Amino acid sequence: MESITVTLFLLLAVVMSGWLQRGLPWSVPLPIVQIALGALIALIAKAPVELDPDVFFLLFLPPLLFLDGWRIPKEGLFRDKDTILELAVGLVIFTVVGLGFLINWMIPAMPLPVAFALAAVVSPTDPVAVSALSSRAPIPKRLLHILEGESLLNDASGLVCMRFAVAATMTGLFSPLAAVGTFLWLALGGIVIGVVFTWTITTLKDWMARRIGEDTGSQILISLLIPFGAYLLAEHLHCSGILAAVAAGIMMSYAELTGRALATTRMRRTGVWDTIQFAVNGVIFVLLGEQMPKLIEGAARVVQDAGHHDPLWLIVYVVAINAALAALRFIWVWVSLRLTLFRASRSTGAQAKRPSWRLVAVTSLAGVRGAITLAGVLTLPLLMPDGSPFPARDLAIFLAAGVILSSLVAATIGLPFLLGGLHIPPEPAHDEQEDAAKVAAAEAAIKAIEHAQHELSRNRDDVDLYADTGAKIMDVYRARITSQPHSAEEVEKMRLIGEIERQLRLAGLRAERDELFRLVRARQLPEETVRKLVREIDLLEARLTSI
């Protein structure tokens, strides 16, 4: 009962954090508000939540990694795959080695394997936090897609490196050759298991839906269970459950391209997953704040063991680690971008361009750490095999939390300044493809309506009624085909007309809904009827407001 009560209080804190952030007179990142709220809970409760690392890892990481893989734009992922792989794999290894030795040199009380584990867990970036922070100066889409692709893959590579470091700490043994072989087995096995498991489950559920019909609730529940199933199966076979969850998400996105799910299923499932993402991310940061007093106490003890009696050295460590992370990332991005531009010039025969320092700085500063870093570091074991405490665990968690907070603050202040007037190669325009797709879809709709009209009116006396109704619907699609603009002026005019039409339709829909609520309050319409009509209006409004 106590664990259920704690969970409910954590979820309530997540809800309150959203209210507090929107009510503040200045812009504060939501994770910082949630951490502060968690610390307030700790001061009031005075009894920190006991976290089981294995349970925490299982509950929080698979759904987050699965959703990242599911929703990331695949076109941008494959177009900039070289850049993304250089950041997601090469930069992680570069960071683990460079930062690991620095942390061990700076804090001798932290063993080298634990220092490597900390370096590995702070290497993954969080593009969700970046996109939220850059609302005042939006990041260009292509750069944001690169950061999203980097995050998707460096989540896996960073957490896998962390597990190697933890295993070395627990056993005292580490063989580079054995580590390479183990890494290949973990990586390839995890990816294969994630893909095969998801393909099998989605194929089976589609087969069942065709035979006995589709139940929306069951479909949503299956999507929630897939990341946990892929993760547990991979771990049971001694492969990477992390990569299995990521691969399952990517495979899920391809499985959804068949379009077999009902529209209602897709809409409700999107709402459920949005809620889960918000809740899981929020609970992680609230938990960090709730654990903070205990972590500061444990970190201060480790600092004293290192020969420093002033707890302010904790701040020095956080600043030094952040500076090292920024420097390592800046160096790697600069070298990587130089190589990319050099390869591009070799293929075109043009002179190689020098990378813009602002582009390098933005890409470096946008490496904000977030929920994955926090979830990973909280899974460090509590005890060694001999029953002694895991060395410097509280200090590692505190330093990871400090890195998250510092990177959030730095990005909040620095990104709007650096992004002003920044130019990068744009993403390919898809306007012509979108217009062609609308025409093709309208033509297919007209053919389907004609066929359905003939089938429905066969052997009936009211054929004219079907013909007139079908003609009205087809006129809408014919208007879509004939209204496609051809010049830039026509395109701009059509966009303006579309925006005016959208605003007017929104005004009408909101007036409809207000009137329906007035009628039900006056008991002039049954509640069930109003609920149905309001849902139809809500769907139309959601479509118009998402444009």
N, C-alpha and C positions, 0 to 999 in steps of 0.2 A: 504493500500500500504506500509506503514512504517513497519508493522509486517512482510510482505513478504520480504522486503529489509533486515531486521535484520536477518531473517532466512537464506537467501542466504549468507550473510556475515559470519554467524556462520558456515555454511557448507564449505565455502571457507577456513575459519580458520582451520577446521578439516583436509582438504586436505593439507594445508600448514604445519600443525603440523607433518604429516607423512614425508614430504620432509625434514623439519628441523631436525627431530630425526635421519633420516638416514644420514644426512650431518654432524652431530656433530662428532668431533673426539673422544669423549668418550661416554660410554653407559649411556643413560638417559632414564628412563621409559617414554613412550609416554604420560600418563596422566599428568606428571609434565610439559612436553613441552606444552600441550594443556592449562593447567591452566595459565602458563606464557604468552601464546599468548592471552588468554582471558583478562588477566590483562592489556596487552599492548593495546588491543582494547578499554578497559574502559578508559585508560589514553588519548587516541586519541579522542574517541567519547564524553566523559564527560557527558554522559546521560545513566545511567544504564537501562537495559531492565526490564520492570515491569513484574514479573512472577505471574500468577494466580495459586496458589497451586493445586487446583482441576484439572485445565486443564493440568498442568505440570505432575501430577500424572497419569492422563489418557493417555497422549501421550507417556510417556517414560517407565513407569513400565510394563504394560501388555506385550508388545512385548519382552522385555528383559527376563521377568520371563517365558514366553511361550517358548522362544527359549532355555532357560536353561533346562526346563523340556523335551523338544523335543529331544535334542541332548545328554543328559547325558547318559553314558553307564549303562543300566539297570542291567546287570549281576553283575557288581561291586557294584551297589546300594543295591541289595538284599543280596549279599554275606556278605557285611560288614554293614548290616542294624543296628545291635546293636551299633556298634561304631559310625555310622553316626547319629543315633537318639540321642545318649548321647551328641554328640557335637552340633547337630542342635537345640535341644529342651532344654536339661538340661543346657548346657553351656550358652545359651541365657538368661534363667531365672536367673542363677547364676550371669551373667554379669549385667543384668538389676538391680537386687537388690543391689549387692555389689557396682557397679560403681555409681548407682543413689544416694545412700546415701553419697558416697564420694564426688561427684560433689556438692551436696547440702551443705555439710559441708564446702567444700572449697570455694564455691561461694554462700553465703547466699542470694545474690540478685536474684539468679535463684531458683524459687519455686521448691519444691520436685517433683511434677508431671512433670514439664518441664525437671528436671534432669533425671527422669526416661525415658522420651521420648528421650532425647539425648543418654542415655545409651542403649536404645533399638535400636536406629537407627545406632549406631556404632557397634552393635554386629554382623550383617551379614558380611561374608567374601566374597572375590571375587577371585575365582580360575583362572579366565581368566588373571587377573593381575599377579598371581603367575606363571602360565605357561609361560607368556611372560618374566617375570623377571628371571626365572631359566634357560634361554637358555644357559648360560655359564656352569651351573652345573645342568643338567636336573633332575627334581624330579622323583623318581621311580613311575612307572605307578600306582601301587596299592595305594600308598599314595596320588597321584594326584586324583585318582578316589574317595578316601574317602573325600578329600577336596572339590571335585566337588559335591558329594552327600550332604555334610554338607552345602555347599553354597545354593544348591537348596532348602533345607528345612529351613535353618535359615533365608533366605530372607523372607520367609513367616512368620515364628514365630517372627522374630524381628520386622517386619513392623506391624504385628497385635498387638504386645505389645505396639508399639509406638502409635497406634491409641487409645488403652485403656488409655494411659497416656495423650494424647491430649484431649480425652473426659473428663477425670477427671479435667484437667486444665480449660476447657471451662465451665463445670458445677459445679465444686467444690465438686462433690460427687464421692465416690468410695466405692463399697461394694465387698469384696473378693468373697463372695458366688455368688453374681450376676455376677461378672466378670467371674467366672468359667463356669457358665451356658451360658453366652453370648459367651464365647470363644468356647465352644463346638458347639453352634449353628452356629457361624461364620465359624468355621473350617469344620465341617461336611457338612454344607450347601454349602460352597464354593467348596469343593472337589466334591460333588455330582453334582452340577450345571456344573462345568467344564467338568467332564467326560460325563455326559448326553448330554450337548450341543454339544461337539465336536463329540461324536458318532453319534448324529442325523445329523449334518451338513455333516460329511464325508460319512455317509451312503446315504444321499440324493444326494450328488454330484456324488458318484460312480454310483448310479442308473441312474442319468441323463446322465452320460458319456456312460453307456452301451446302452442307448436308442438312443441318438442323436450324440454320439461321444464326444471326449474330446477336449476341447479348452484350450491350455496351459496357455494363459493369464488369463482366468477365474479361472483356478485352482490355480494359484499363488495368485490372488487377494483374493480368498476365504481363503487361508492360512493366509493372512495378516489380514483379518477381524475377524477370529476366536478368537484371544486373546481379542480383544476389545469387541466383542459380549459377550463372557463368563464373562468378567469383569463387563460390564454394567448390564447384567442380574443379576449377583450375588449381585451387589450393590443395584439394584432396589428391590431385595427381602431381603435386609438388611443382607446379608451374606458377606463373605470375597471375594472381587474381586481379591485380591492378590492370595489366594489359588486357586480360580477358574482358574486364568491364568496359574498357575503352573500345576494344574491337567489337564487342556486342552492341555498343551504341552506334558505331559506324555501320555495322551490318543492319541494324534496325532501320536506319535512315534509307538504305537501299531497298529493304523489304517493303517499306512504306510507299516506294515509288510505284508499286503495282496498283495502288489506288483502290484496293479491295475493301478497306474499312469504310463503314458508314460515315457520313458527314457528322452525324451526332457523336459518334465515337471519337472522331478526331478532335472536335471542339471540346468535349468534356475532358478528354485525356490531356489536352494542352493545358486546360485550367488546373487539373490535378497536379501535373508535373511542375507548373509554375509555382503552385502553392508549396510543393515539397522542396523545390529549390530555395525558395524564400525562407522556409522554416528551417531547413537543414543548415544553410549558411548562417542564419541568424543564431540558431542554438549553439553552433560552434563558437561564435564570437562571444556570446553571453557566457558560455562555459569558461572561456579563457578569462574573462573578467572575474568570474566567480572563483576561479582557481588562483587569481593573481596574488592575493595576500600570502597564501601558502607558498607560492612560487618565489616571491620576493624573499621570504624568510629562508627558504632552502638555498636560493642563489647567494644570499649574503653569507651563508656558512661556507659555501664553496669558495667565495672570494677571500674569506679569512684564511681558508686552507692554502690559498695561493700566495699568502703573505701580505694581503691588503686588508686593513681593518676598517677602512671607510667604505660603506655601501655605495657611495657615489661612483666607485669604480665600475659598477654595473652600467651606468650611463656611458662611461668611457668605452666599455666593451661594445655596447650597442652602436655607438657612433663609429667606432673603428670598423666593425663588421659591415655596416651600411656603406661606409666609404670604400671599403675593399670590394664589396659587391658591385657598386657603381663603377669603380675603376676597371674591374675585370670585364664587366658587361660592355663598357665603352670601348675597351681595347678590342674585344672579340667582334663587336658589331662593326667597328671601323675596318678591321682587317677583312671581315666577311664581306662587307659592302665593296671594298676595294677589289676583292677577288671577283665578285659578281659583275662589277662594271668592267673589269678587265676581260672576263670571258665574253661579255656582251660585245665589247669592242673588237675582239678577235673574230667573232662570228660575222660582224657587219663590216669590218675593215676600217671603222672610224677610230678616231683618237680616244683613248680611255679618259673618262671624266673623273674628276676628283669628287669624292663623296662630300655632301654638305655637312658641316659640323653640326648644324641644327637638326638635320635628319638623324644623325648618329645620336645626338643628345636626347631627342624625343624618344627614339627607340630604346635608349638606355633607361631613361627616366620612367618610361611606361612599363618597366618591369616590376610592377607592383605585386607584392606577395599577399596572399589571401587565405581563403578557407582551406585549400589543399595543404598548404604549408602548416597551418595550425592543426588540422586533423592528423597529418603525418607525425608531427613532433609529439602530439599527445599520446601517440601509440608506442612511444619508447617503453621498454619493459620496466616494471617496478622493481624486480629483483633479479639478481644474477643466479646462475644455477646452484651456487653454494648457499643461497639464501640471503646474501648480503645485498644492500641497496645498489641499484644500477648507478654507476659513477656519474656524478654531475647531472643527473636527470633534470632536477628543478632548474638548474642554471641554463641548460640547453633549451628548455621550454620558455624560460623568461627571455632569453636572447632572441629566440624565434619570434616571440610576441613583440619584442622591441623592434625587430626588423620589419614586421608587418606594419606597426604603427608609424614608424619613421618613413617607410616607403609610401604609405598613404598620404601622409602630410606633405612629403616632398613633391609627390605627383599633383596634389591639390594646388600647391603654390606654383610649381614650375611649369606644368603642362600648358595652362592657358597662355603663359608668356611665350613659350617656345613655339607653340602651334600657330601663333599669329602670322599670317602671310606665308606659311610654309608650303612649298610646292613639291609634290612627289609624282612619279608616273601614275596617271589615273588608271582606274580599272576600265576594261573595255565597256563601251556604252552598249546597252541592250535594248534601247528604245525601238530600233527597227525590228529586232527579233520579237519584242513584246507585241508590236503592232501586227506583225505577221502571224503570231500565235493567236491573237484575238480574232483575226480574220479566219484562220483555219478552224478555230473552235466554233465560230459562228456558223461556218459552212457545214461543219459536222452536225451542229444542232439542228439546222434547217432540214438536212436529210433525215435525221432521226425523227423529227416532228412529222414530216411528211409520211414516213413509214408508219409511225404510231397512229397517225390520223386515219390512214387507210385501214389498218388492222382493227382499230376501235369502231369504225363506222361500218364495217362489213356486215351485211345482212341486217341493217337497221334502217328504219324509216326516216330518222332525223339526220340524214347525211349532211344536209346543209348546215346544221348547227355545228357539227364537227369541223366542216370546212371553214366556216367563219371564225371559229375559235382558233383553229390552227393558223389561219392567215394573220390574225392579230398577233399571235406569239411570234410567228416568223418575221413579221414586219419589224419587230424589235431587233432581231438579229441582222436583217438586211440593212437597217439603219446603222448598225455598228460597222458593217462592211463598207458602206458607202461614205461614212463619215471619217474615214482614216485620212489624216492630213498628209500633204505631200511636200510643202515648203516649210522653212523655219518659221515664217510668219503664221502659217496655218497651225503649226504645232503649238506655238505660244498662245494663239487665240483659243485653240481647243483646250489647252490646260487651264486658261482663265475661265472659260465657260464651265469646265468640269469642276473647278473650285467653287464657283458661284452656285452651281447646281448642288454640290455637296453641302454647302452651308444652308441653302434653302431647304433641302431634304432633311437635314438634321433638325432645323427649327420645327419643321412639320412633325417629325417623329416624336420629338420631345413634347410638343403640344398634344399629340395623340395620347401619349403615355400619361401625361398629367390629367387629361380628361377621363381616362379609364380609371385612374386611382380616385378621382373625385366621384365617379359613378359608383364604385364599389364602397367607398366610405358612406355614400348616401343610401346604400343598400338597394340600388337600382339595377345592379348586375351581380350575378353569383361570383364568388371569389375564384372558383375554378376557371370560369370563362375568362376573367380578367387576367389570371395568371398565364393562361395560354396566349392571349393576345399580347401581353406585355413581353413575353419571351420572344415572340416573332419580331416585335419592335426592337428589342435589345439586340437581336442578331443582326438586323439591318443596320442599327447604329454602330455596332462593333465593326461591321464591314466598312462603313463609311469613315469611322475614326481611325482605322488602321491603315488608311491609304497614305 
